[in-house]
Amino acid sequence: MFKRMIAVLAILIAGTAPALAKRVALVIGNGAYEHTVPLPNPANDAQLMATKLRGLGFEVVAGQDQTYNGMRRTVMEFAKKAYGAEIALLFYAGHGMQVAGQNLLVPVDAKIEDETSLDFETISVDFIMRQMSKDVKVQMVFLDACRDNPLARTLARRMGPSRSGNVGAGLAEIKMQETGGEGSVIAFATSPGDVALDGDGNNSPFTSALIRHIDTPNVSIQTVMTRVTGDVYDQTEKRQRPWVNASLIGEVFLNKQAEEKGTEVAALGNAATSAPQQPVVNNAAVNAATQSNIAWEREKLIWETAKSSNTVADYEAYLSAYPSGTFSDFARNSIKRLSASNQVAAVNPRTTPATSSQVEGQASGQAAVNSTLPNPQNAIPGSAETEAALGWNRTARRQVQTRLNLAGHNVGRPDGAFGPKTRGGVTSWQTANGIAPTGYFTAAQYALLTTQTAAKYAAYVEEVKRKQAAAAAAKRRQQSTASRSTTPQRTTATNQPQRVAPANNGGGGINPAGAAFIGGVVGGILGGAIGR
């Protein structure tokens, strides 16, 4: 009877649980610009944000280093999925500009040679927001696109003094529009008209703070953005203050979790009959918590491995996988400490070498520590999903292929396309390292590959830089030689008609032949003097 009551209660709870709200996000990071200054952080910003939003139950439409046509297709895909969503969200990192009060996002292939280019080479923020207003309850827009943009300055110069004032710094304020939903949240990395900082790390100050706070449990988005603003303001030493405009009719939670209520015991009566109240199950919160726990376990395994080995290479491998991770500050401090101790050891080497028994004892102790830790490479088999979660763009994939080649698993010329040859190389590398040969990476496996190839990859990068410098120097020498060979020589032209005295054989005058001879001599002397 008791089991039957439990089963009925479970059915009732499941029947009354709210349906999983539809959440759709568009995440774009443009940094590999072809005709202006490239940006190092947008690709990293977009990868981390896409991963974070997926953990919060969003269906993410993502794009990195996109051309104009690629951005249009990505926005169209997002628009179709966002129709009827509970929350539609836009996150963009990259170059942007404002012209006549209109905010424009800049694809990586944009040239912006004149005003005509604006309609055919940029994507308007207003255009994307229209796609987010179709039967959508809440709109959220996060624009990390207020960086200094040389394309905007070029456009202003070509528009002339009378119209250059239409091109402003940073982005323009976006006016709230009533869409019939529950409101909007629009956030810029800095105040309208100001220029934001790209940051010295792998992520911009704005995106770092946003990722740090956006999934805080049971905190409204209004409070999240207040915390983000404070973090950025402090981190940039009061040089950058994010701008947030919200018109929500109530609090909106991206990570709402059910809180367990304490058991209430009546003042009178039998406490044994007072059963604890069961919390209502929130499917969205459970899914978000599960994804968050999986991500946390992955990060913790890699950190424990790095901490147990206590080497600079392993700490750097952790930072490569989690540049803004929970233990990132500890990893950087450990790298500084180990680097300093290595320098001291190099200057003052120990005069008494360690005995073999000491070395064996240290090795056995280290093995004992390692044996208590799970192998992070085998904890989760690689799959298409685990590799997609890494958010690699084409540049990152080329780096992975280069590292596989350096590790002795030939995948051919690094081109950023993971075809059968690359998958075979991944499988070969996994087999050689005792990892389940799936042909797909996990975060832990990529950290291992990074550690194994750290020295070779550093040497490879230096060699590439050396060759590029040599090629650039050769090109400069060639241009200099060509410039000297094409420099016109200064010559003296005598275009004035020469005055020739009439022939006068009896008057002692100079005949025409003599005049021509003397004129030539004088002209030669003058030409030589001028030429010096």
LUMSENU-757643 format. One record per residue (C-alpha): x, y, z; residue in one letter. Coordinates in Angstrom, 2 decimals, decimal comma, always signed. Layout:
<pts>
PT       u       v       w kolvex
PT       X       Y       Z      A
...
</pts>
This chain:
<pts>
PT       u       v       w kolvex
PT   +0,00   +0,00   +0,00      M
PT   +2,82   +2,39   +0,94      F
PT   +4,67   +1,67   -2,34      K
PT   +1,49   +2,29   -4,31      R
PT   +1,03   +5,68   -2,63      M
PT   +4,63   +6,61   -3,47      I
PT   +4,06   +5,65   -7,13      A
PT   +0,86   +7,72   -7,32      V
PT   +2,63  +10,68   -5,71      L
PT   +5,45  +10,45   -8,26      A
PT   +2,94  +10,46  -11,12      I
PT   +1,19  +13,49   -9,69      L
PT   +4,45  +15,38   -9,26      I
PT   +5,56  +14,54  -12,80      A
PT   +2,18  +15,59  -14,14      G
PT   +2,28  +18,95  -12,43      T
PT   +5,93  +19,75  -13,21      A
PT   +6,27  +22,69  -15,56      P
PT   +7,25  +21,94  -19,15      A
PT  +10,80  +22,73  -20,14      L
PT  +10,76  +26,32  -21,38      A
PT  +11,99  +26,90  -24,91      K
PT  +15,23  +28,86  -24,83      R
PT  +17,15  +29,75  -27,99      V
PT  +20,42  +31,67  -28,26      A
PT  +22,43  +33,13  -31,14      L
PT  +26,16  +33,27  -30,29      V
PT  +28,64  +34,79  -32,76      I
PT  +32,32  +35,61  -32,25      G
PT  +34,18  +37,38  -35,06      N
PT  +37,90  +37,95  -34,64      G
PT  +39,81  +36,77  -37,74      A
PT  +39,20  +39,94  -39,78      Y
PT  +40,66  +39,98  -43,27      E
PT  +40,77  +43,74  -43,96      H
PT  +41,23  +45,30  -40,52      T
PT  +42,80  +44,64  -37,14      V
PT  +42,05  +41,05  -35,99      P
PT  +40,78  +40,50  -32,46      L
PT  +42,19  +37,65  -30,33      P
PT  +39,32  +37,21  -27,85      N
PT  +35,92  +37,02  -29,63      P
PT  +36,32  +33,36  -30,67      A
PT  +37,18  +32,40  -27,07      N
PT  +34,35  +34,56  -25,72      D
PT  +31,81  +32,92  -28,03      A
PT  +33,00  +29,39  -27,23      Q
PT  +32,68  +29,86  -23,47      L
PT  +29,33  +31,62  -23,77      M
PT  +27,89  +28,89  -26,01      A
PT  +28,97  +26,21  -23,53      T
PT  +27,55  +28,16  -20,60      K
PT  +24,19  +28,73  -22,32      L
PT  +23,86  +25,08  -23,31      R
PT  +24,30  +24,22  -19,64      G
PT  +21,39  +26,57  -18,89      L
PT  +19,07  +24,71  -21,27      G
PT  +19,48  +26,94  -24,34      F
PT  +19,43  +25,61  -27,87      E
PT  +22,45  +27,46  -29,22      V
PT  +22,97  +28,54  -32,83      V
PT  +26,65  +29,41  -32,92      A
PT  +29,02  +30,91  -35,48      G
PT  +32,67  +31,94  -35,38      Q
PT  +34,73  +34,12  -37,72      D
PT  +31,78  +34,43  -40,07      Q
PT  +31,59  +36,15  -43,42      T
PT  +28,61  +38,29  -44,42      Y
PT  +26,84  +35,38  -46,13      N
PT  +27,65  +33,08  -43,23      G
PT  +26,20  +35,51  -40,70      M
PT  +23,01  +35,90  -42,72      R
PT  +22,53  +32,13  -42,82      R
PT  +23,23  +31,80  -39,09      T
PT  +20,74  +34,55  -38,23      V
PT  +18,13  +32,90  -40,44      M
PT  +18,62  +29,56  -38,67      E
PT  +18,29  +31,31  -35,31      F
PT  +15,14  +33,17  -36,41      A
PT  +13,39  +29,92  -37,32      K
PT  +14,27  +28,29  -34,01      K
PT  +13,48  +31,36  -31,89      A
PT   +9,87  +31,64  -33,04      Y
PT   +7,63  +31,20  -29,99      G
PT  +10,53  +30,92  -27,53      A
PT  +10,27  +31,72  -23,84      E
PT  +13,66  +33,46  -24,04      I
PT  +15,57  +34,51  -27,16      A
PT  +19,14  +35,65  -26,57      L
PT  +21,80  +37,29  -28,74      L
PT  +25,49  +37,34  -27,77      F
PT  +27,95  +38,95  -30,18      Y
PT  +31,67  +39,56  -29,74      A
PT  +33,71  +41,26  -32,44      G
PT  +33,92  +44,54  -34,34      H
PT  +30,86  +46,76  -34,51      G
PT  +30,11  +50,35  -35,44      M
PT  +27,37  +52,95  -35,24      Q
PT  +26,38  +55,02  -38,24      V
PT  +23,61  +57,62  -37,92      A
PT  +22,50  +56,03  -34,66      G
PT  +22,22  +52,54  -36,15      Q
PT  +24,32  +49,69  -34,70      N
PT  +26,04  +47,43  -37,21      L
PT  +27,87  +44,14  -36,64      L
PT  +30,90  +43,58  -38,88      V
PT  +31,58  +40,21  -40,59      P
PT  +35,21  +39,11  -41,02      V
PT  +35,25  +39,78  -44,78      D
PT  +33,94  +43,37  -44,61      A
PT  +36,00  +46,14  -46,28      K
PT  +33,69  +49,15  -45,65      I
PT  +35,09  +51,24  -48,49      E
PT  +32,15  +53,66  -48,60      D
PT  +28,55  +54,12  -47,44      E
PT  +27,29  +51,61  -49,98      T
PT  +29,24  +48,90  -48,16      S
PT  +27,09  +49,29  -45,05      L
PT  +24,03  +47,72  -46,66      D
PT  +25,93  +44,88  -48,31      F
PT  +28,74  +44,08  -45,85      E
PT  +27,31  +44,56  -42,33      T
PT  +24,44  +43,12  -40,29      I
PT  +22,17  +45,52  -38,42      S
PT  +21,41  +44,80  -34,76      V
PT  +17,86  +46,01  -35,37      D
PT  +17,49  +43,36  -38,08      F
PT  +18,46  +40,59  -35,64      I
PT  +16,22  +41,97  -32,92      M
PT  +13,25  +41,84  -35,29      R
PT  +13,86  +38,12  -35,60      Q
PT  +13,76  +37,86  -31,80      M
PT  +10,39  +39,58  -31,43      S
PT   +8,17  +36,97  -33,09      K
PT   +6,04  +35,53  -30,30      D
PT   +9,00  +35,67  -27,89      V
PT   +8,35  +36,48  -24,24      K
PT  +11,78  +37,77  -23,19      V
PT  +14,56  +39,18  -25,37      Q
PT  +18,15  +39,38  -24,15      M
PT  +20,95  +41,10  -26,07      V
PT  +24,61  +41,12  -25,00      F
PT  +26,97  +43,08  -27,26      L
PT  +30,71  +42,92  -26,66      D
PT  +31,30  +44,92  -29,84      A
PT  +32,34  +48,35  -28,59      C
PT  +36,04  +47,92  -29,44      R
PT  +38,12  +50,44  -31,35      D
PT  +37,30  +49,82  -35,02      N
PT  +39,64  +51,13  -37,76      P
PT  +36,98  +50,43  -40,41      L
PT  +34,75  +53,09  -38,82      A
PT  +37,55  +55,65  -39,01      R
PT  +38,22  +54,79  -42,66      T
PT  +34,53  +55,23  -43,46      L
PT  +34,41  +58,58  -41,67      A
PT  +37,36  +59,90  -43,69      R
PT  +35,78  +58,88  -46,98      R
PT  +32,41  +60,36  -46,10      M
PT  +33,96  +63,80  -45,82      G
PT  +33,71  +66,47  -43,10      P
PT  +30,03  +67,18  -43,65      S
PT  +28,87  +63,59  -43,07      R
PT  +31,65  +62,03  -41,00      S
PT  +29,80  +63,05  -37,84      G
PT  +27,30  +60,26  -38,55      N
PT  +29,98  +57,69  -37,68      V
PT  +30,33  +57,45  -33,91      G
PT  +32,66  +55,66  -31,53      A
PT  +31,45  +52,46  -29,89      G
PT  +27,77  +51,61  -30,28      L
PT  +24,62  +53,72  -30,05      A
PT  +21,95  +53,36  -27,39      E
PT  +19,16  +50,96  -28,38      I
PT  +15,67  +52,20  -27,67      K
PT  +13,28  +49,74  -26,07      M
PT  +10,33  +48,72  -28,22      Q
PT   +7,14  +47,09  -27,02      E
PT   +6,89  +43,62  -28,55      T
PT   +3,95  +42,25  -26,59      G
PT   +6,12  +39,97  -24,45      G
PT   +7,42  +40,29  -20,91      E
PT  +10,22  +42,69  -21,76      G
PT  +13,82  +42,95  -22,82      S
PT  +17,36  +43,18  -21,46      V
PT  +19,99  +44,94  -23,57      I
PT  +23,58  +45,08  -22,35      A
PT  +26,67  +46,71  -23,88      F
PT  +30,23  +46,01  -22,80      A
PT  +30,54  +49,75  -22,07      T
PT  +28,48  +52,92  -22,17      S
PT  +27,00  +54,00  -25,53      P
PT  +29,54  +55,99  -27,54      G
PT  +32,50  +54,66  -25,54      D
PT  +35,14  +52,11  -26,59      V
PT  +35,52  +48,89  -24,58      A
PT  +38,75  +47,10  -23,74      L
PT  +39,61  +43,76  -25,36      D
PT  +41,52  +42,65  -22,27      G
PT  +44,95  +41,12  -21,72      D
PT  +43,74  +37,56  -21,12      G
PT  +41,92  +35,05  -23,29      N
PT  +38,56  +36,75  -22,72      N
PT  +37,37  +40,32  -22,62      S
PT  +36,55  +41,85  -19,20      P
PT  +32,83  +42,03  -20,03      F
PT  +32,50  +38,43  -21,23      T
PT  +34,60  +37,10  -18,34      S
PT  +32,29  +38,74  -15,82      A
PT  +29,15  +37,68  -17,69      L
PT  +30,23  +34,03  -17,82      I
PT  +31,16  +34,16  -14,15      R
PT  +27,71  +35,32  -12,99      H
PT  +25,10  +34,35  -15,60      I
PT  +24,44  +30,86  -14,21      D
PT  +24,33  +31,83  -10,52      T
PT  +21,45  +29,79   -9,04      P
PT  +18,26  +31,62   -8,06      N
PT  +19,59  +35,07   -9,03      V
PT  +17,59  +37,23  -11,43      S
PT  +19,16  +38,54  -14,63      I
PT  +18,78  +42,07  -13,25      Q
PT  +21,00  +41,20  -10,28      T
PT  +23,40  +39,28  -12,53      V
PT  +23,99  +42,37  -14,68      M
PT  +24,51  +44,54  -11,60      T
PT  +27,27  +42,17  -10,50      R
PT  +28,75  +42,08  -14,01      V
PT  +28,85  +45,87  -14,13      T
PT  +30,63  +46,03  -10,78      G
PT  +33,21  +43,41  -11,77      D
PT  +34,08  +45,10  -15,07      V
PT  +34,27  +48,52  -13,45      Y
PT  +36,72  +47,22  -10,84      D
PT  +38,74  +45,02  -13,19      Q
PT  +39,34  +47,87  -15,66      T
PT  +40,25  +50,32  -12,89      E
PT  +37,10  +52,38  -13,51      K
PT  +37,86  +52,85  -17,21      R
PT  +34,92  +50,77  -18,47      Q
PT  +31,36  +50,65  -17,18      R
PT  +28,89  +48,28  -18,91      P
PT  +25,56  +49,78  -19,93      W
PT  +22,35  +47,84  -19,22      V
PT  +18,80  +48,76  -20,20      N
PT  +16,04  +46,47  -18,90      A
PT  +12,28  +46,76  -19,31      S
PT  +11,12  +43,52  -17,71      L
PT   +7,72  +43,29  -16,02      I
PT   +9,16  +40,88  -13,44      G
PT  +12,26  +39,02  -12,39      E
PT  +13,74  +36,59  -14,92      V
PT  +15,88  +33,67  -13,72      F
PT  +18,19  +31,73  -16,04      L
PT  +19,10  +29,17  -13,37      N
PT  +16,06  +28,82  -11,15      K
PT  +16,40  +25,86   -8,81      Q
PT  +13,86  +24,48   -6,38      A
PT  +14,76  +25,11   -2,77      E
PT  +13,99  +22,36   -0,28      E
PT  +11,60  +23,42   +2,42      K
PT  +12,29  +22,38   +6,00      G
PT  +10,03  +19,88   +7,69      T
PT   +7,39  +21,64   +9,70      E
PT   +6,54  +19,96  +13,02      V
PT   +3,29  +20,88  +14,69      A
PT   +3,47  +22,17  +18,22      A
PT   +0,89  +19,59  +19,24      L
PT   +0,46  +16,08  +17,86      G
PT   +2,66  +13,18  +16,83      N
PT   +5,81  +14,34  +14,96      A
PT   +6,08  +10,93  +13,30      A
PT   +2,88  +11,65  +11,36      T
PT   +4,20  +14,93   +9,98      S
PT   +5,85  +13,87   +6,70      A
PT   +8,28  +16,28   +5,05      P
PT   +6,82  +18,30   +2,19      Q
PT   +8,12  +17,20   -1,20      Q
PT   +9,56  +19,99   -3,38      P
PT   +8,15  +20,50   -6,85      V
PT  +10,51  +19,08   -9,47      V
PT  +11,84  +21,66  -11,93      N
PT  +13,03  +19,85  -15,04      N
PT  +14,93  +22,83  -16,43      A
PT  +16,79  +23,28  -13,17      A
PT  +17,62  +19,58  -12,94      V
PT  +18,95  +19,51  -16,51      N
PT  +21,02  +22,65  -15,93      A
PT  +22,38  +21,28  -12,67      A
PT  +23,27  +17,96  -14,32      T
PT  +25,15  +19,66  -17,15      Q
PT  +26,91  +21,91  -14,68      S
PT  +27,97  +18,92  -12,55      N
PT  +29,38  +17,08  -15,58      I
PT  +31,36  +20,14  -16,62      A
PT  +32,60  +20,58  -13,06      W
PT  +33,75  +16,95  -12,79      E
PT  +35,68  +17,29  -16,05      R
PT  +37,43  +20,44  -14,88      E
PT  +38,17  +18,96  -11,45      K
PT  +39,75  +15,83  -12,94      L
PT  +42,11  +17,87  -15,12      I
PT  +42,98  +20,13  -12,21      W
PT  +43,70  +17,20   -9,89      E
PT  +45,97  +15,68  -12,50      T
PT  +47,89  +18,94  -12,94      A
PT  +48,15  +19,44   -9,18      K
PT  +49,43  +15,91   -8,58      S
PT  +52,17  +16,20  -11,20      S
PT  +52,97  +19,78  -10,08      N
PT  +54,68  +20,72  -13,33      T
PT  +54,51  +23,92  -15,35      V
PT  +53,44  +22,01  -18,46      A
PT  +50,42  +20,41  -16,76      D
PT  +49,32  +23,68  -15,18      Y
PT  +49,55  +25,31  -18,59      E
PT  +47,49  +22,45  -20,04      A
PT  +44,77  +23,14  -17,46      Y
PT  +44,80  +26,86  -18,32      L
PT  +44,59  +26,01  -22,02      S
PT  +41,39  +24,05  -21,41      A
PT  +39,95  +26,40  -18,74      Y
PT  +41,46  +29,89  -19,10      P
PT  +38,84  +31,32  -16,73      S
PT  +38,32  +28,16  -14,68      G
PT  +37,77  +27,82  -10,97      T
PT  +41,43  +27,04  -10,34      F
PT  +42,93  +29,36  -12,99      S
PT  +44,42  +31,78  -10,45      D
PT  +45,94  +28,89   -8,49      F
PT  +47,41  +27,45  -11,70      A
PT  +49,02  +30,77  -12,63      R
PT  +50,43  +31,18   -9,13      N
PT  +51,85  +27,66   -9,26      S
PT  +53,49  +28,38  -12,62      I
PT  +55,11  +31,52  -11,18      K
PT  +56,29  +29,61   -8,10      R
PT  +57,73  +26,73  -10,11      L
PT  +59,41  +29,07  -12,60      S
PT  +61,01  +31,03   -9,77      A
PT  +62,24  +27,87   -8,02      S
PT  +63,68  +26,55  -11,30      N
PT  +65,62  +29,79  -11,76      Q
PT  +66,98  +29,61   -8,22      V
PT  +67,98  +25,96   -8,73      A
PT  +69,78  +26,86  -11,94      A
PT  +71,79  +29,59  -10,18      V
PT  +72,43  +27,63   -6,96      N
PT  +72,44  +23,91   -7,79      P
PT  +72,49  +21,53   -4,84      R
PT  +75,94  +20,23   -4,01      T
PT  +74,62  +17,03   -2,46      T
PT  +72,78  +14,83   -4,94      P
PT  +69,75  +12,90   -3,79      A
PT  +70,38   +9,27   -2,94      T
PT  +68,76   +6,52   -4,95      S
PT  +66,60   +5,56   -1,98      S
PT  +65,29   +9,13   -1,71      Q
PT  +64,48   +9,21   -5,43      V
PT  +62,73   +5,84   -5,23      E
PT  +60,78   +6,97   -2,17      G
PT  +59,63  +10,14   -3,92      Q
PT  +58,66   +8,19   -7,03      A
PT  +56,69   +5,63   -5,05      S
PT  +54,97   +8,38   -3,08      G
PT  +54,03  +10,17   -6,29      Q
PT  +52,74   +6,91   -7,76      A
PT  +50,63   +6,39   -4,65      A
PT  +49,10   +9,83   -5,08      V
PT  +48,44   +9,26   -8,79      N
PT  +46,89   +5,85   -8,13      S
PT  +44,19   +7,45   -6,01      T
PT  +43,11   +9,72   -8,86      L
PT  +40,88   +8,64  -11,74      P
PT  +42,36   +8,91  -15,21      N
PT  +40,69  +11,99  -16,68      P
PT  +41,40  +10,85  -20,24      Q
PT  +39,40   +7,64  -19,74      N
PT  +36,72   +9,08  -17,45      A
PT  +34,54  +10,13  -20,40      I
PT  +34,93   +8,54  -23,87      P
PT  +35,29  +10,99  -26,73      G
PT  +32,25  +11,61  -28,91      S
PT  +30,99  +14,16  -31,40      A
PT  +29,22  +15,90  -28,53      E
PT  +32,27  +16,16  -26,25      T
PT  +34,36  +17,53  -29,12      E
PT  +31,66  +20,00  -30,17      A
PT  +31,52  +21,27  -26,58      A
PT  +35,14  +22,42  -26,97      L
PT  +33,90  +24,98  -29,51      G
PT  +36,96  +24,84  -31,77      W
PT  +37,03  +27,22  -34,71      N
PT  +39,02  +26,52  -37,87      R
PT  +42,22  +28,02  -36,43      T
PT  +41,98  +25,87  -33,31      A
PT  +41,38  +22,74  -35,40      R
PT  +44,50  +23,48  -37,44      R
PT  +46,44  +23,72  -34,19      Q
PT  +45,09  +20,32  -33,10      V
PT  +46,14  +18,79  -36,42      Q
PT  +49,61  +20,32  -36,04      T
PT  +49,97  +18,84  -32,57      R
PT  +48,90  +15,40  -33,84      L
PT  +51,58  +15,58  -36,52      N
PT  +54,17  +16,63  -33,94      L
PT  +53,11  +13,68  -31,75      A
PT  +53,92  +11,30  -34,61      G
PT  +50,38  +10,65  -35,87      H
PT  +50,34  +12,04  -39,40      N
PT  +47,08  +13,69  -40,43      V
PT  +48,44  +15,54  -43,47      G
PT  +48,57  +19,29  -44,00      R
PT  +46,72  +21,15  -41,22      P
PT  +43,69  +22,67  -42,93      D
PT  +41,14  +22,83  -40,10      G
PT  +38,91  +20,15  -41,68      A
PT  +38,54  +16,98  -39,64      F
PT  +38,14  +14,38  -42,38      G
PT  +38,83  +10,63  -42,32      P
PT  +42,61  +11,13  -42,19      K
PT  +42,37  +13,40  -39,14      T
PT  +39,94  +11,03  -37,41      R
PT  +42,36   +8,21  -38,08      G
PT  +45,17  +10,22  -36,54      G
PT  +43,06  +10,93  -33,44      V
PT  +42,24   +7,22  -33,14      T
PT  +45,92   +6,32  -33,51      S
PT  +46,91   +8,83  -30,81      W
PT  +44,18   +7,57  -28,45      Q
PT  +45,30   +3,96  -28,95      T
PT  +48,91   +4,85  -28,27      A
PT  +47,90   +6,49  -24,99      N
PT  +45,59   +3,73  -23,78      G
PT  +42,43   +5,77  -24,42      I
PT  +39,20   +4,46  -25,90      A
PT  +39,80   +4,92  -29,67      P
PT  +36,67   +6,83  -30,67      T
PT  +38,33   +9,32  -33,01      G
PT  +36,86  +12,27  -31,08      Y
PT  +38,43  +14,40  -28,36      F
PT  +37,31  +15,30  -24,87      T
PT  +38,59  +18,31  -22,92      A
PT  +40,83  +16,05  -20,82      A
PT  +42,27  +14,30  -23,88      Q
PT  +43,03  +17,59  -25,58      Y
PT  +44,78  +18,76  -22,41      A
PT  +46,93  +15,62  -22,52      L
PT  +47,83  +16,17  -26,18      L
PT  +48,72  +19,80  -25,39      T
PT  +51,00  +18,68  -22,56      T
PT  +52,73  +16,03  -24,66      Q
PT  +53,48  +18,42  -27,52      T
PT  +54,18  +21,60  -25,54      A
PT  +57,91  +21,73  -26,26      A
PT  +57,64  +20,64  -29,91      K
PT  +54,77  +23,03  -30,60      Y
PT  +56,66  +25,95  -29,06      A
PT  +59,65  +25,14  -31,29      A
PT  +57,33  +24,80  -34,30      Y
PT  +55,80  +28,24  -33,64      V
PT  +59,24  +29,82  -33,30      E
PT  +60,33  +28,24  -36,58      E
PT  +57,23  +29,56  -38,35      V
PT  +57,88  +33,04  -36,96      K
PT  +61,51  +32,85  -38,09      R
PT  +60,51  +31,88  -41,62      K
PT  +57,88  +34,60  -41,77      Q
PT  +60,40  +37,19  -40,59      A
PT  +62,92  +35,99  -43,18      A
PT  +60,30  +36,12  -45,95      A
PT  +59,25  +39,62  -44,89      A
PT  +62,87  +40,81  -44,87      A
PT  +63,46  +39,33  -48,34      A
PT  +60,34  +41,05  -49,62      K
PT  +61,49  +44,39  -48,21      R
PT  +64,90  +43,98  -49,86      R
PT  +63,24  +43,13  -53,17      Q
PT  +60,96  +46,16  -52,95      Q
PT  +63,91  +48,39  -52,07      S
PT  +65,92  +47,11  -55,05      T
PT  +62,96  +47,58  -57,38      A
PT  +62,43  +51,09  -56,07      S
PT  +66,04  +52,07  -56,73      R
PT  +66,01  +50,60  -60,24      S
PT  +62,88  +52,50  -61,24      T
PT  +63,92  +55,92  -59,82      T
PT  +64,07  +58,33  -62,80      P
PT  +67,43  +60,08  -63,40      Q
PT  +67,41  +63,83  -63,37      R
PT  +68,38  +65,19  -66,77      T
PT  +68,50  +68,67  -68,26      T
PT  +66,34  +69,18  -71,26      A
PT  +67,04  +72,05  -73,63      T
PT  +63,69  +72,76  -75,12      N
PT  +64,45  +76,40  -75,79      Q
PT  +65,07  +77,11  -79,47      P
PT  +68,70  +78,01  -80,00      Q
PT  +69,47  +81,39  -81,46      R
PT  +71,70  +80,92  -84,47      V
PT  +73,56  +83,90  -85,87      A
PT  +73,17  +84,39  -89,57      P
PT  +76,06  +83,29  -91,68      A
PT  +78,52  +86,11  -92,13      N
PT  +81,82  +84,89  -93,49      N
PT  +83,18  +88,32  -93,67      G
PT  +82,02  +89,72  -90,33      G
PT  +83,81  +87,30  -87,98      G
PT  +80,54  +85,67  -86,74      G
PT  +80,19  +81,99  -85,72      I
PT  +78,84  +79,70  -88,39      N
PT  +75,94  +77,29  -87,57      P
PT  +78,19  +74,27  -87,10      A
PT  +80,39  +76,12  -84,61      G
PT  +77,37  +77,41  -82,71      A
PT  +75,95  +73,92  -82,39      A
PT  +79,29  +72,60  -81,13      F
PT  +79,63  +75,31  -78,47      I
PT  +75,99  +74,92  -77,41      G
PT  +76,50  +71,21  -76,91      G
PT  +79,58  +71,74  -74,80      V
PT  +77,87  +74,34  -72,58      V
PT  +74,79  +72,18  -72,23      G
PT  +76,92  +69,24  -71,16      G
PT  +78,71  +71,29  -68,55      I
PT  +75,44  +72,65  -67,11      L
PT  +73,83  +69,22  -67,16      G
PT  +76,74  +67,73  -65,27      G
PT  +76,66  +70,50  -62,68      A
PT  +72,94  +70,14  -62,11      I
PT  +73,18  +66,38  -61,91      G
PT  +75,57  +66,45  -58,95      R
</pts>
